């Protein structure tokens, strides 16, 4: 299973109502977050490199509009990979914020 598939599987799991289990779920996601940000940086670099290679290979007689369309079409796979990674990083951030809010609410309920 790839790192992306593993994170997708973790994010598809429902958060536990048990505070200890919820904390474990968040810690597991946070552990993947650092790795995903590294992979995201690599994906951004790959996208930039692919765009540059395509840009210098384009014929001079193409219009600016034609060049942009050709450039976008040539880096679809790189952009898709980068977009998936960005989405996962955002989803992890949102999950962590949600868990923090839920744990705070649970803590306040117990102290009342």
Buried (B, 14 or more C-beta within 10 A) or exposed (E): EEBBEEBBEBBEEEEBEEBEEBEEBBEBBBEBBEEBBEBBEEBBEBBEEBBEEBEEEBEEEEEEEEBEEBBEEBBEEBBEBBEBBBEBBEBBEEBBEEBEEBBEEBEEEEEE
